[in-house]
């Protein structure tokens, strides 16, 4: 892992967002502080959104990169 990867790890994060309709979704915030992507589903509770973000983090961390 490079130093820039280590620095980005301290800033990039998952963020649970409360929507105006009372539901929640999660976003991945990049090192620049802007959303890079978000969940495709919404969740009834904050706890459900956190659990989904934790699952996504584990899946992303273990996913291989496949070249064309």
Residue frames as a rotation matrix with the C-alpha (Angstrom) as fourth column:
UNK 1
0.581 0.814 0.000 0.00
0.814 -0.581 0.000 0.00
0.000 0.000 -1.000 0.00
UNK 2
-0.266 -0.698 0.665 1.40
0.657 -0.636 -0.405 3.43
0.706 0.329 0.627 -0.90
UNK 3
-0.841 -0.086 -0.534 1.50
0.480 -0.573 -0.664 6.49
-0.249 -0.815 0.523 1.33
UNK 4
-0.800 0.596 -0.070 -1.23
-0.564 -0.708 0.425 8.11
0.203 0.380 0.902 -0.76
UNK 5
-0.187 0.731 -0.656 -3.43
0.080 0.677 0.731 5.03
0.979 0.084 -0.185 -0.17
UNK 6
-0.427 -0.036 -0.904 -2.82
0.875 0.235 -0.423 5.34
0.228 -0.971 -0.069 3.57
UNK 7
-0.965 0.057 -0.255 -3.66
0.020 -0.957 -0.291 9.06
-0.260 -0.286 0.922 3.50
UNK 8
-0.574 0.795 -0.193 -6.84
-0.530 -0.181 0.829 8.46
0.624 0.578 0.525 1.49
UNK 9
-0.313 0.437 -0.843 -7.92
0.521 0.821 0.232 5.79
0.794 -0.366 -0.485 3.95
UNK 10
-0.733 -0.030 -0.679 -7.99
0.649 -0.327 -0.687 8.39
-0.202 -0.945 0.259 6.72
UNK 11
-0.794 0.418 -0.442 -10.34
-0.426 -0.901 -0.087 10.66
-0.435 0.119 0.893 4.76
UNK 12
-0.512 0.622 -0.592 -12.41
-0.545 0.298 0.784 8.41
0.664 0.724 0.186 2.50
UNK 13
-0.912 0.249 0.325 -15.33
-0.179 0.471 -0.864 6.82
-0.368 -0.846 -0.385 4.32
UNK 14
-0.517 0.855 0.031 -18.84
0.647 0.367 0.668 5.43
0.560 0.366 -0.743 4.16
UNK 15
-0.951 0.293 0.094 -21.54
-0.295 -0.778 -0.555 7.89
-0.089 -0.556 0.827 5.20
UNK 16
-0.477 0.878 0.040 -25.12
0.877 0.479 -0.036 7.01
-0.051 0.017 -0.999 6.13
UNK 17
-0.975 0.169 0.146 -27.50
-0.121 -0.950 0.288 9.68
0.187 0.263 0.946 4.85
UNK 18
-0.434 0.896 -0.094 -31.01
0.496 0.151 -0.855 10.43
-0.752 -0.417 -0.510 6.15
UNK 19
-0.790 0.232 0.567 -33.35
0.510 -0.264 0.819 11.20
0.340 0.936 0.090 3.26
UNK 20
-0.825 0.507 0.250 -36.26
-0.544 -0.832 -0.108 13.67
0.154 -0.225 0.962 3.35
UNK 21
0.071 0.897 -0.435 -38.73
-0.588 0.390 0.709 10.75
0.806 0.205 0.555 3.20
UNK 22
0.521 0.109 0.847 -37.40
-0.846 0.199 0.495 9.27
-0.115 -0.974 0.196 6.46
UNK 23
0.967 -0.248 0.055 -35.47
0.254 0.949 -0.184 6.46
-0.007 0.192 0.981 4.78
UNK 24
0.441 -0.891 -0.109 -31.67
-0.446 -0.322 0.835 6.08
-0.779 -0.320 -0.539 4.67
UNK 25
0.940 -0.339 -0.028 -28.97
0.172 0.544 -0.821 5.22
0.294 0.767 0.570 2.13
UNK 26
0.471 -0.852 -0.228 -25.19
0.337 -0.065 0.939 5.01
-0.815 -0.519 0.256 2.29
UNK 27
0.953 -0.299 -0.046 -22.58
-0.178 -0.435 -0.883 6.81
0.244 0.849 -0.468 0.22
UNK 28
0.332 -0.934 -0.134 -18.85
0.919 0.288 0.271 6.35
-0.215 -0.213 0.953 -0.19
UNK 29
0.971 -0.083 -0.223 -17.16
-0.091 -0.996 -0.025 9.71
-0.220 0.045 -0.974 0.30
UNK 30
0.594 -0.791 0.149 -13.87
0.602 0.314 -0.734 10.08
0.534 0.526 0.662 -1.59
UNK 31
-0.134 -0.747 -0.651 -10.72
0.982 -0.187 0.012 11.76
-0.131 -0.638 0.759 -0.19
UNK 32
-0.814 -0.123 0.567 -11.91
0.307 -0.921 0.241 15.08
0.493 0.370 0.787 -1.67
UNK 33
-0.859 0.494 -0.133 -15.01
-0.001 -0.262 -0.965 14.96
-0.511 -0.829 0.226 0.54
UNK 34
-0.279 0.787 -0.551 -17.52
-0.952 -0.304 0.048 14.36
-0.130 0.537 0.833 -2.25
UNK 35
0.365 0.487 0.793 -19.71
-0.396 0.852 -0.342 11.29
-0.843 -0.189 0.504 -2.84
UNK 36
-0.709 -0.630 -0.317 -18.09
-0.600 0.301 0.742 8.77
-0.372 0.716 -0.591 -5.18
UNK 37
-0.577 0.633 -0.516 -21.07
-0.161 0.531 0.832 6.41
0.801 0.563 -0.204 -5.27
UNK 38
-0.497 0.487 0.719 -24.09
-0.857 -0.144 -0.495 5.43
-0.138 -0.862 0.489 -3.21
UNK 39
-0.745 0.284 0.603 -26.27
0.089 0.939 -0.332 2.46
-0.661 -0.194 -0.725 -2.42
UNK 40
-0.875 0.474 -0.098 -28.85
-0.142 -0.059 0.988 1.50
0.462 0.879 0.119 -4.98
UNK 41
-0.067 0.855 -0.515 -31.33
0.688 0.413 0.597 0.63
0.723 -0.314 -0.616 -2.25
UNK 42
-0.295 0.049 0.954 -32.84
-0.602 -0.786 -0.145 2.67
0.743 -0.617 0.261 0.57
UNK 43
-0.608 -0.043 -0.792 -33.35
0.483 0.773 -0.412 1.40
0.630 -0.633 -0.449 4.11
UNK 44
0.413 0.906 0.095 -36.12
0.388 -0.269 0.882 1.94
0.824 -0.327 -0.462 6.66
UNK 45
0.970 -0.098 -0.222 -33.73
0.186 -0.289 0.939 2.45
-0.156 -0.952 -0.262 9.58
UNK 46
0.537 -0.844 -0.001 -30.28
-0.829 -0.528 -0.185 3.87
0.155 0.100 -0.983 10.15
UNK 47
0.035 -0.515 0.857 -29.18
-0.598 0.676 0.431 0.52
-0.801 -0.527 -0.284 11.60
UNK 48
0.649 0.241 0.722 -30.22
0.374 0.725 -0.578 -1.28
-0.663 0.645 0.380 8.39
UNK 49
0.948 -0.317 0.019 -28.24
-0.158 -0.524 -0.837 1.24
0.276 0.791 -0.547 6.32
UNK 50
0.253 -0.889 0.382 -25.17
-0.949 -0.151 0.278 0.81
-0.190 -0.433 -0.881 8.53
UNK 51
0.178 -0.145 0.973 -25.39
-0.145 0.975 0.171 -3.00
-0.973 -0.171 0.153 8.22
UNK 52
0.875 0.179 0.450 -25.68
0.402 0.250 -0.881 -2.69
-0.270 0.952 0.146 4.43
UNK 53
0.754 -0.656 0.005 -22.68
-0.588 -0.679 -0.440 -0.32
0.292 0.329 -0.898 4.32
UNK 54
0.103 -0.719 0.687 -20.63
-0.779 0.371 0.506 -2.77
-0.619 -0.587 -0.522 6.40
UNK 55
0.435 0.120 0.892 -21.53
0.303 0.914 -0.271 -5.59
-0.848 0.389 0.361 4.01
UNK 56
0.985 -0.064 0.162 -20.65
0.131 -0.336 -0.932 -3.43
0.115 0.939 -0.323 0.99
UNK 57
0.498 -0.854 0.153 -17.30
-0.866 -0.483 0.125 -2.51
-0.033 -0.195 -0.980 2.56
UNK 58
0.034 -0.474 0.880 -16.44
-0.363 0.814 0.453 -6.19
-0.931 -0.335 -0.144 3.08
UNK 59
0.643 0.275 0.714 -17.51
0.493 0.566 -0.661 -7.12
-0.586 0.777 0.228 -0.45
UNK 60
0.952 -0.306 -0.004 -15.59
-0.220 -0.674 -0.705 -4.24
0.213 0.672 -0.709 -2.04
UNK 61
0.328 -0.884 0.332 -12.44
-0.878 -0.156 0.453 -4.97
-0.349 -0.440 -0.827 -0.02
UNK 62
-0.114 -0.374 0.920 -12.41
-0.171 0.920 0.352 -8.59
-0.979 -0.117 -0.169 -1.15
UNK 63
0.829 0.538 0.152 -13.42
0.062 0.182 -0.981 -8.09
-0.556 0.823 0.118 -4.76
UNK 64
-0.142 -0.907 0.397 -10.78
0.670 0.208 0.713 -8.89
-0.729 0.368 0.578 -7.38
UNK 65
0.143 0.085 -0.986 -9.99
-0.584 -0.797 -0.153 -6.55
-0.799 0.598 -0.064 -10.25
UNK 66
0.168 -0.016 0.986 -10.61
0.585 0.806 -0.086 -8.24
-0.793 0.591 0.145 -13.58
UNK 67
-0.520 -0.419 -0.744 -9.02
-0.369 -0.676 0.638 -6.93
-0.770 0.607 0.197 -16.73
UNK 68
0.512 0.764 -0.394 -10.81
-0.684 0.085 -0.725 -7.15
-0.520 0.640 0.565 -20.07
